[in-house]
Amino acid sequence: MKKRNNRKVRIHLPFLIIFLGFGIIGLRLFQLQVIEHEKYKSLAERARVRVVDISPERGIIYDVNIKPVSVNINSFSLYASPGRISHPEQAAENLALILEGEDKDSVLSKLKRDAVFVWIARKISVEDKRKIEKLNLEGFGFIEEKKRLYPEGELTSHILGWAGIDNQGLSGIEYYYEDKLRGEEGTVLLKRDARGYYIPFTRNALREVVPGQDLVLTIDSKVQSIVEQELSRALKETGAQSVEAIFMHPHTGEIIALANKPDYDPNYWSNYATYERRNRAVQFMYEPGSTFKVFTAAALLEEKLISLEEKIYCDAFLRFGSYTITDWKEFNKEMSFAEIIYNSSSVGMIKAAQRMEKDTFHRYISNFGFGKETGIDLPGEAKGLVKPVNSWYLTDLPCISTGQGIAVTPLQMVVALSAVVNGGNLLRPFVVKGIRDFEGNIIEKNEPYIIRRVISEETSITLREILGYVVKEGTAKKAEVRGYTIGGKTGTAQIPSPQGRGYLQGKYTASFMGFAPVGNPQIAGIVVIKEPAGAYYGGDVAAPVFGRILFRILPLLGIMPQEELWVRK
């Protein structure tokens, strides 16, 4: 009996096991298809359908003559689907041999991520794309993207700045006008087959891409190129740490050229030091030296505290407590105020400046824009450094009146000079002339903007004439340009110690700021040379650079000579 029962159990046991197995499978199917249906439907849909963000085409940047200086080109970005790659180590090794800046380990770490989609390399060259395609790697693909290109390389680099890997502005105009240039991102829905390839003609736009707006600069590329050539020459000849220059229209505030040497190529910006990438003409401060005497003279003349004919005895030196101020050479004679300006006598200027109340002098300094941002449409502008008048000590008024003990930027100096020579109006400088939509229509335009009146027309005319004599008869003869009347002022300043006490021995900043023509200024500018080796006076090293630049650019700007260039026999 027991044998029969055991036999029945052995016969029915497999059927029981099979029945239980089907039951478990059925329950699992019920769980998957009924209870967790929505969950797995969503997972399947995500594997089959992908929503991709599409970057808009960034706006083009043009110079004033509508020459493109920042454009977009086609590039390709390599991506991978890690789950479809059977030999990641070999793939990583092959790719590392092609992709610049990538090694095997970095590529392999991306291929081992638990993700459906990973970027391997963004915006690679067409040549590298072709090399990768020849490898016939499973699980890889390319997406076409736009890449920012600066066709002129270093030219205008400190104005343009650069855009990052995702076409976001990171510096210069690219950063300042990011909201105009970037456009609006779009999204598309893409479907993939069972093997993971995108199905043609299934692309569906969920949000349309809006291209960025274009910018038209005030910069003339031809003029900019000449300025940069001359600055490079000056940097080499003087052995200086750096050279900066800005030129602007004194009646409108339009920047015609702005350059710094050394500079950088924005196409490869990460290869350069921070110092080379900084827009030092706008962002770095220096003590201006004798060029600042122009604004001291403007305040004295405007307040009618002195006349051009009045004479002052110019000693060899002046003492203020334990502090001694000497002239660049011993005059030891009487000079008219006009002679004091074009001979750049510090002793004479200080004696005249002492006629001003310090509150009055500080007000003119502030009205000329020192210690404040000019409002230029470039990022990172420095304010300069002007001590509050209530903290001025015995030596502050005499030192500041000759351009020491005050920190300025080259931009502030040329803006203030423009106010001196344009009739007395302080203007907001700007580098973008207009903004265009993607169809080429001007939708915004920058217009000249007067911040305030600083001096009278009468004082402006007087100073133009005096500064013309500085070039013709004074310390800036090397800035002369044949056929043109040039006005300006030289400057040679000691460089303050980084520790904040005293000045560095044998270290100077040489500069020259000027304008042309004297009777009707159409251009104003400044050249600043920091730490030249050898000769260091502004009249010897900066004035000749200014003169060479104007000699080459004045005809390009349509400013014709006022005097005969050739004498007929």
C-alpha positions as CSV (number, residue, x, y, z in Angstrom):
1,M,0.0,0.0,0.0
2,K,2.8,2.3,0.9
3,K,4.6,1.5,-2.3
4,R,1.5,2.5,-4.3
5,N,1.1,5.8,-2.4
6,N,4.8,6.6,-2.9
7,R,4.4,5.9,-6.6
8,K,1.4,8.3,-6.8
9,V,3.4,11.0,-5.1
10,R,6.3,10.5,-7.5
11,I,4.0,10.7,-10.5
12,H,2.1,13.8,-9.3
13,L,5.1,15.8,-7.9
14,P,6.4,17.0,-11.3
15,F,2.9,18.1,-12.3
16,L,2.7,19.9,-9.0
17,I,6.0,21.6,-9.5
18,I,5.0,22.6,-13.0
19,F,1.7,23.9,-11.8
20,L,3.4,26.0,-9.1
21,G,5.9,27.3,-11.6
22,F,3.1,28.5,-14.0
23,G,1.4,30.0,-11.0
24,I,4.4,32.0,-10.0
25,I,4.9,33.1,-13.6
26,G,1.3,34.1,-13.9
27,L,1.5,36.1,-10.7
28,R,4.7,37.8,-11.9
29,L,3.0,38.6,-15.3
30,F,0.0,39.9,-13.4
31,Q,2.3,42.1,-11.3
32,L,4.2,43.4,-14.4
33,Q,1.3,43.9,-16.7
34,V,-1.4,45.0,-14.3
35,I,0.0,46.2,-11.0
36,E,3.2,47.8,-12.3
37,H,2.1,48.4,-15.9
38,E,2.5,52.2,-15.8
39,K,6.0,52.0,-14.3
40,Y,7.4,49.7,-16.9
41,K,5.5,51.4,-19.7
42,S,7.3,54.6,-18.7
43,L,10.7,52.9,-18.6
44,A,10.2,51.4,-22.0
45,E,9.0,54.8,-23.4
46,R,12.1,56.5,-21.9
47,A,14.4,53.9,-23.6
48,R,12.6,54.4,-26.9
49,V,11.9,58.1,-26.8
50,R,14.4,60.9,-25.8
51,V,13.8,64.6,-25.4
52,V,16.8,66.5,-26.5
53,D,17.6,70.2,-25.8
54,I,18.7,72.1,-28.9
55,S,21.0,75.1,-28.4
56,P,20.1,78.2,-30.4
57,E,22.5,79.7,-32.9
58,R,24.4,82.4,-31.1
59,G,24.2,85.9,-32.5
60,I,27.1,87.1,-34.8
61,I,29.3,90.0,-33.7
62,Y,30.3,92.5,-36.4
63,D,32.7,95.5,-36.4
64,V,31.4,98.9,-37.4
65,N,31.9,98.1,-41.1
66,I,29.8,94.9,-40.7
67,K,32.8,92.6,-40.9
68,P,32.1,89.5,-38.8
69,V,34.5,89.2,-35.8
70,S,32.7,86.4,-33.9
71,V,30.9,83.7,-35.8
72,N,29.5,80.2,-35.5
73,I,30.8,77.1,-37.4
74,N,29.6,73.5,-37.5
75,S,31.2,71.0,-35.2
76,F,30.4,67.5,-33.9
77,S,30.1,66.2,-30.4
78,L,30.7,62.5,-29.6
79,Y,28.3,60.7,-27.3
80,A,27.9,57.1,-26.2
81,S,25.2,54.7,-24.9
82,P,27.3,52.7,-22.3
83,G,24.9,49.8,-22.1
84,R,25.5,49.0,-25.8
85,I,29.3,49.0,-25.7
86,S,30.7,45.4,-25.4
87,H,34.4,46.2,-25.2
88,P,34.7,49.6,-23.3
89,E,38.4,49.2,-22.5
90,Q,39.4,48.8,-26.2
91,A,37.0,51.6,-27.2
92,A,38.5,54.0,-24.6
93,E,42.0,53.2,-25.7
94,N,41.2,53.8,-29.4
95,L,39.4,57.1,-28.6
96,A,42.1,58.4,-26.3
97,L,44.6,58.2,-29.3
98,I,42.4,60.6,-31.3
99,L,40.8,63.0,-28.8
100,E,43.0,65.8,-27.7
101,G,43.0,66.3,-23.9
102,E,41.5,62.9,-23.2
103,D,43.3,59.9,-21.8
104,K,42.1,56.3,-21.6
105,D,41.0,56.4,-18.0
106,S,38.9,59.5,-18.4
107,V,37.1,58.0,-21.4
108,L,36.7,54.6,-19.7
109,S,35.1,56.2,-16.6
110,K,32.4,57.8,-18.9
111,L,31.8,54.5,-20.7
112,K,31.2,52.7,-17.3
113,R,28.6,55.1,-16.1
114,D,25.1,53.8,-15.4
115,A,23.4,56.0,-17.9
116,V,21.6,55.8,-21.2
117,F,23.5,58.8,-22.7
118,V,26.9,60.3,-21.9
119,W,29.0,63.0,-23.7
120,I,32.5,61.7,-24.6
121,A,33.9,64.8,-26.3
122,R,32.2,68.1,-27.2
123,K,32.7,70.0,-30.5
124,I,35.6,68.0,-32.0
125,S,37.0,68.7,-35.5
126,V,35.8,67.2,-38.7
127,E,39.1,65.4,-39.0
128,D,38.7,63.7,-35.6
129,K,35.1,62.8,-36.4
130,R,36.2,61.0,-39.6
131,K,38.9,59.1,-37.7
132,I,36.4,57.9,-35.1
133,E,33.9,56.8,-37.7
134,K,36.6,54.6,-39.3
135,L,36.8,52.7,-36.0
136,N,33.1,51.4,-36.5
137,L,32.5,51.5,-32.7
138,E,29.2,50.1,-31.5
139,G,27.2,52.3,-29.2
140,F,28.6,55.7,-30.3
141,G,27.1,58.5,-32.2
142,F,27.6,62.2,-33.2
143,I,25.3,65.3,-32.7
144,E,26.0,68.3,-34.8
145,E,26.5,71.5,-32.8
146,K,27.6,75.1,-33.4
147,K,31.0,76.2,-32.2
148,R,32.1,79.8,-31.6
149,L,35.0,80.9,-33.8
150,Y,37.0,84.2,-33.8
151,P,38.3,84.5,-37.3
152,E,40.8,87.3,-36.5
153,G,42.4,85.4,-33.6
154,E,44.0,87.9,-31.1
155,L,42.5,91.0,-32.8
156,T,39.9,92.7,-30.6
157,S,40.2,89.8,-28.1
158,H,39.8,91.9,-25.0
159,I,36.6,93.4,-26.3
160,L,35.1,90.2,-27.6
161,G,36.0,87.9,-24.8
162,W,35.0,84.3,-25.4
163,A,32.2,81.8,-25.2
164,G,32.4,78.4,-23.4
165,I,31.7,74.9,-24.6
166,D,27.9,75.3,-24.3
167,N,28.1,78.6,-26.2
168,Q,27.6,80.7,-23.0
169,G,29.5,84.0,-22.8
170,L,32.3,84.0,-20.3
171,S,34.1,87.2,-20.9
172,G,34.0,90.5,-22.7
173,I,31.1,91.4,-25.0
174,E,30.2,87.8,-25.2
175,Y,29.5,87.9,-21.4
176,Y,28.0,91.4,-21.1
177,Y,25.5,90.9,-23.9
178,E,24.8,87.2,-23.1
179,D,21.0,87.8,-22.9
180,K,21.0,89.2,-26.4
181,L,23.5,86.8,-28.1
182,R,22.3,83.5,-26.7
183,G,18.8,83.2,-28.1
184,E,16.2,80.8,-26.7
185,E,16.8,77.1,-26.4
186,G,14.5,74.6,-28.1
187,T,13.6,71.0,-27.4
188,V,12.9,68.1,-29.8
189,L,11.5,64.6,-29.3
190,L,13.4,61.8,-30.9
191,K,12.4,58.1,-31.2
192,R,14.8,55.1,-31.3
193,D,14.4,51.6,-32.6
194,A,15.1,48.4,-30.7
195,R,18.8,48.6,-31.5
196,G,19.0,52.1,-30.1
197,Y,19.4,54.0,-33.4
198,Y,17.3,57.2,-34.0
199,I,14.4,56.6,-36.4
200,P,14.5,59.0,-39.4
201,F,11.7,61.5,-39.8
202,T,10.4,61.0,-36.2
203,R,11.9,64.3,-34.9
204,N,9.2,66.4,-33.3
205,A,9.8,70.0,-32.1
206,L,8.4,70.6,-28.7
207,R,9.7,74.1,-28.4
208,E,11.1,76.1,-31.3
209,V,14.6,77.4,-31.2
210,V,15.0,81.2,-31.3
211,P,18.4,82.4,-32.7
212,G,20.4,85.0,-30.9
213,Q,20.6,88.7,-31.9
214,D,23.6,90.1,-33.7
215,L,25.8,92.9,-32.3
216,V,27.4,95.7,-34.3
217,L,30.4,97.2,-32.6
218,T,31.8,100.8,-32.7
219,I,35.2,99.2,-33.3
220,D,36.8,99.5,-36.8
221,S,38.9,96.4,-37.4
222,K,41.4,98.2,-39.6
223,V,42.0,100.8,-37.0
224,Q,42.1,98.2,-34.3
225,S,44.7,96.2,-36.3
226,I,47.0,99.2,-36.6
227,V,46.7,100.0,-32.9
228,E,47.6,96.4,-32.0
229,Q,50.5,96.3,-34.4
230,E,52.0,99.5,-32.8
231,L,51.4,98.2,-29.3
232,S,53.2,94.9,-30.1
233,R,56.1,96.9,-31.5
234,A,56.2,99.1,-28.4
235,L,56.1,96.1,-26.1
236,K,59.1,94.6,-27.9
237,E,61.1,97.8,-28.1
238,T,60.6,99.0,-24.6
239,G,60.7,95.6,-22.8
240,A,57.7,96.7,-20.8
241,Q,55.5,94.5,-18.7
242,S,52.4,95.6,-20.7
243,V,51.1,98.2,-23.0
244,E,47.5,99.4,-23.2
245,A,45.7,101.9,-25.5
246,I,42.2,103.2,-26.0
247,F,40.9,105.6,-28.7
248,M,37.4,107.1,-28.8
249,H,35.3,109.7,-30.5
250,P,35.3,112.6,-28.0
251,H,31.9,113.9,-29.1
252,T,30.0,110.6,-29.0
253,G,31.7,108.2,-26.6
254,E,32.1,105.6,-29.3
255,I,35.2,103.5,-28.7
256,I,37.2,103.2,-31.9
257,A,39.9,100.9,-30.7
258,L,40.9,99.2,-27.4
259,A,43.9,97.0,-27.1
260,N,46.2,95.4,-24.5
261,K,49.5,93.7,-25.1
262,P,50.3,91.0,-24.2
263,D,47.0,89.5,-25.3
264,Y,45.5,86.1,-26.2
265,D,43.6,84.2,-28.8
266,P,40.0,83.6,-27.7
267,N,39.8,80.5,-29.8
268,Y,42.3,78.9,-27.3
269,W,41.7,81.2,-24.3
270,S,42.4,78.4,-21.7
271,N,46.0,78.2,-22.9
272,Y,46.7,81.8,-21.6
273,A,47.5,83.2,-18.2
274,T,44.9,85.3,-16.4
275,Y,47.0,88.4,-16.8
276,E,47.0,88.1,-20.6
277,R,43.3,87.6,-20.7
278,R,42.4,90.5,-18.5
279,N,41.1,93.7,-20.1
280,R,43.7,95.9,-18.3
281,A,42.7,99.1,-20.1
282,V,39.3,98.8,-18.3
283,Q,40.0,96.7,-15.3
284,F,43.5,97.6,-14.0
285,M,44.4,100.8,-12.1
286,Y,47.6,102.8,-12.1
287,E,48.8,106.2,-10.9
288,P,48.7,108.5,-13.9
289,G,51.4,111.0,-13.1
290,S,51.6,114.3,-15.0
291,T,48.8,113.4,-17.4
292,F,46.5,114.2,-14.5
293,K,47.8,117.8,-14.5
294,V,45.3,118.5,-17.3
295,F,42.4,118.0,-14.9
296,T,44.1,120.1,-12.2
297,A,44.6,122.9,-14.7
298,A,40.9,122.5,-15.8
299,A,39.7,123.0,-12.2
300,L,42.0,126.1,-11.7
301,L,41.0,127.7,-14.9
302,E,37.3,127.0,-14.5
303,E,37.4,128.4,-11.0
304,K,39.3,131.5,-12.3
305,L,42.0,131.0,-9.7
306,I,44.8,131.6,-12.2
307,S,45.3,133.0,-15.7
308,L,47.5,131.6,-18.4
309,E,49.8,134.6,-18.3
310,E,50.3,134.7,-14.5
311,K,53.8,133.7,-13.5
312,I,54.9,131.4,-10.7
313,Y,58.5,130.8,-9.6
314,C,59.3,127.1,-10.0
315,D,61.8,126.0,-7.4
316,A,63.9,122.8,-7.7
317,F,61.8,121.1,-5.0
318,L,59.0,121.6,-2.4
319,R,58.9,120.1,1.1
320,F,55.7,119.0,2.9
321,G,56.7,117.9,6.3
322,S,59.2,115.0,5.7
323,Y,58.0,114.6,2.1
324,T,60.0,116.2,-0.7
325,I,58.6,116.7,-4.2
326,T,61.1,117.4,-7.0
327,D,60.6,118.4,-10.7
328,W,61.7,116.1,-13.5
329,K,64.4,118.7,-14.1
330,E,65.5,121.8,-12.2
331,F,63.8,124.9,-13.7
332,N,64.6,127.4,-10.9
333,K,62.8,130.2,-12.8
334,E,59.6,132.0,-13.2
335,M,57.1,130.5,-15.7
336,S,53.6,131.4,-16.8
337,F,50.9,129.0,-16.0
338,A,50.8,128.0,-19.7
339,E,54.5,127.3,-19.6
340,I,54.1,125.3,-16.4
341,I,51.6,123.0,-18.3
342,Y,53.6,122.4,-21.4
343,N,56.9,122.1,-19.5
344,S,55.1,119.8,-17.0
345,S,56.5,121.4,-13.9
346,S,55.2,119.6,-10.9
347,V,56.4,122.4,-8.5
348,G,54.6,125.0,-10.5
349,M,51.4,123.0,-10.7
350,I,51.4,122.3,-7.0
351,K,51.9,126.0,-6.2
352,A,48.9,126.8,-8.4
353,A,46.8,123.9,-7.0
354,Q,47.3,125.2,-3.4
355,R,45.0,128.1,-4.3
356,M,42.1,125.6,-4.4
357,E,40.1,124.4,-1.4
358,K,40.5,120.6,-1.2
359,D,36.7,120.2,-1.3
360,T,36.6,122.1,-4.6
361,F,39.4,120.0,-6.1
362,H,37.8,116.8,-4.9
363,R,34.5,117.9,-6.5
364,Y,36.2,118.3,-9.9
365,I,38.0,115.0,-9.6
366,S,34.6,113.3,-9.0
367,N,32.8,115.3,-11.7
368,F,35.5,114.1,-14.2
369,G,34.5,110.6,-13.3
370,F,37.4,109.4,-11.2
371,G,36.6,107.0,-8.5
372,K,33.5,105.8,-10.4
373,E,32.7,103.4,-13.2
374,T,32.3,105.1,-16.6
375,G,29.4,102.9,-17.5
376,I,31.0,101.2,-20.5
377,D,29.3,98.1,-21.8
378,L,32.2,95.8,-20.8
379,P,32.4,93.6,-17.7
380,G,34.7,94.0,-14.7
381,E,35.3,97.8,-14.9
382,A,37.4,99.1,-12.1
383,K,36.3,102.3,-10.3
384,G,39.8,103.6,-9.5
385,L,40.8,104.9,-6.1
386,V,40.1,108.4,-4.8
387,K,40.5,109.0,-1.1
388,P,37.5,110.7,0.6
389,V,38.3,114.4,1.0
390,N,37.9,114.2,4.8
391,S,40.9,111.8,5.0
392,W,43.3,114.0,2.9
393,Y,46.5,114.8,4.8
394,L,49.2,117.4,4.2
395,T,50.6,115.8,1.1
396,D,47.4,114.6,-0.6
397,L,46.5,117.8,-2.5
398,P,50.0,118.4,-3.8
399,C,50.5,114.7,-4.8
400,I,47.1,114.3,-6.4
401,S,47.4,117.5,-8.3
402,T,50.4,116.0,-10.1
403,G,48.9,112.5,-10.5
404,Q,50.3,110.6,-7.6
405,G,48.2,109.2,-4.7
406,I,45.3,108.6,-7.0
407,A,44.5,105.4,-9.0
408,V,42.7,105.6,-12.3
409,T,42.1,103.3,-15.4
410,P,43.2,104.2,-18.9
411,L,39.5,104.3,-19.8
412,Q,38.7,106.9,-17.2
413,M,41.6,109.0,-18.4
414,V,40.5,109.1,-22.1
415,V,36.8,109.7,-21.1
416,A,37.9,112.6,-18.9
417,L,40.2,114.0,-21.6
418,S,37.3,113.9,-24.1
419,A,35.3,116.0,-21.7
420,V,38.2,118.5,-21.6
421,V,38.4,118.9,-25.4
422,N,34.8,118.4,-26.5
423,G,33.4,121.5,-24.9
424,G,33.2,120.2,-21.3
425,N,30.7,117.3,-21.5
426,L,31.5,114.0,-19.7
427,L,30.2,111.1,-22.0
428,R,29.3,107.5,-21.3
429,P,31.7,105.4,-23.5
430,F,30.3,102.3,-25.4
431,V,31.5,99.6,-27.7
432,V,28.3,98.3,-29.1
433,K,26.7,100.6,-31.7
434,G,23.5,98.6,-32.3
435,I,21.7,95.3,-31.9
436,R,20.1,93.4,-34.9
437,D,17.6,90.6,-35.1
438,F,18.3,87.4,-37.0
439,E,16.8,89.1,-40.1
440,G,19.3,92.0,-40.0
441,N,16.9,94.7,-38.7
442,I,18.3,97.2,-36.1
443,I,16.1,96.8,-33.0
444,E,18.3,98.7,-30.5
445,K,20.8,101.4,-30.9
446,N,23.3,103.1,-28.5
447,E,23.2,106.8,-28.7
448,P,25.7,109.4,-27.2
449,Y,24.8,110.0,-23.6
450,I,26.0,113.1,-21.6
451,I,26.5,112.3,-18.0
452,R,27.2,115.9,-16.9
453,R,28.9,119.1,-17.9
454,V,32.2,119.4,-16.1
455,I,33.8,122.6,-17.5
456,S,32.7,125.5,-19.8
457,E,33.2,125.7,-23.5
458,E,35.6,128.6,-22.9
459,T,37.8,126.6,-20.6
460,S,37.7,123.7,-23.0
461,I,38.9,125.9,-25.9
462,T,41.7,127.3,-23.7
463,L,43.0,123.8,-22.7
464,R,42.9,122.5,-26.3
465,E,45.2,125.3,-27.3
466,I,47.6,124.8,-24.3
467,L,47.7,121.0,-25.0
468,G,48.5,121.7,-28.6
469,Y,51.6,123.7,-27.4
470,V,52.6,120.7,-25.3
471,V,53.1,118.7,-28.5
472,K,54.5,121.5,-30.5
473,E,56.8,123.1,-28.0
474,G,56.7,121.1,-24.8
475,T,57.4,117.6,-23.5
476,A,55.5,115.7,-26.2
477,K,57.2,116.7,-29.4
478,K,57.6,113.0,-30.3
479,A,53.9,112.7,-30.6
480,E,53.8,115.1,-33.6
481,V,52.2,113.9,-36.8
482,R,53.2,115.7,-40.0
483,G,50.3,117.6,-41.5
484,Y,48.1,117.4,-38.4
485,T,47.7,119.5,-35.2
486,I,48.0,117.2,-32.2
487,G,47.3,118.1,-28.6
488,G,48.1,116.0,-25.5
489,K,50.0,115.5,-22.3
490,T,52.8,113.2,-21.2
491,G,53.0,111.4,-17.9
492,T,55.6,109.5,-15.9
493,A,54.6,108.0,-12.6
494,Q,56.2,106.0,-9.9
495,I,54.6,102.6,-9.3
496,P,53.3,102.1,-5.7
497,S,54.7,99.3,-3.6
498,P,52.3,96.3,-3.4
499,Q,52.8,96.5,0.4
500,G,51.0,99.9,0.4
501,R,53.9,102.0,1.6
502,G,56.1,104.1,-0.7
503,Y,57.0,103.3,-4.3
504,L,59.0,100.7,-6.1
505,Q,62.6,101.8,-6.8
506,G,63.2,102.3,-10.6
507,K,59.7,101.2,-11.6
508,Y,57.6,103.6,-13.7
509,T,54.4,103.9,-15.8
510,A,54.9,106.0,-18.9
511,S,51.9,107.4,-20.7
512,F,50.7,109.9,-23.2
513,M,47.1,111.0,-23.8
514,G,46.1,113.2,-26.7
515,F,43.7,114.2,-29.4
516,A,43.4,115.5,-32.9
517,P,42.9,117.9,-34.6
518,V,43.4,120.6,-32.0
519,G,40.8,122.9,-33.4
520,N,38.0,120.3,-33.8
521,P,38.9,117.1,-32.0
522,Q,37.6,114.0,-33.8
523,I,39.7,111.4,-31.9
524,A,41.0,111.2,-28.3
525,G,43.2,108.4,-27.0
526,I,45.8,107.2,-24.5
527,V,48.8,104.9,-24.5
528,V,50.0,103.5,-21.2
529,I,53.4,101.6,-20.9
530,K,53.9,99.8,-17.7
531,E,57.5,99.2,-16.4
532,P,59.5,100.0,-19.5
533,A,63.1,98.9,-19.4
534,G,65.6,101.6,-20.1
535,A,64.0,105.0,-21.1
536,Y,60.8,105.6,-19.0
537,Y,59.6,109.1,-19.6
538,G,56.2,109.4,-21.2
539,G,57.5,111.8,-23.7
540,D,60.3,109.4,-24.8
541,V,58.4,106.1,-24.9
542,A,54.6,106.6,-25.0
543,A,54.3,109.8,-27.1
544,P,56.1,108.3,-30.2
545,V,53.7,105.3,-30.1
546,F,50.7,107.6,-30.0
547,G,52.1,109.6,-32.9
548,R,52.7,106.5,-35.0
549,I,49.2,105.3,-34.4
550,L,47.6,108.6,-35.4
551,F,49.8,108.9,-38.5
552,R,48.3,105.6,-39.7
553,I,44.7,105.8,-38.6
554,L,43.7,109.5,-39.1
555,P,43.4,109.1,-42.9
556,L,41.4,105.8,-42.4
557,L,38.9,107.8,-40.2
558,G,38.5,110.4,-43.0
559,I,40.4,113.1,-41.0
560,M,42.4,114.9,-43.6
561,P,45.7,116.9,-43.0
562,Q,45.3,120.6,-42.2
563,E,48.7,121.6,-43.4
564,E,50.7,121.2,-46.6
565,L,52.6,117.9,-46.5
566,W,55.0,118.7,-49.4
567,V,56.6,122.0,-50.3
568,R,56.8,122.8,-54.0
569,K,60.0,124.3,-55.3
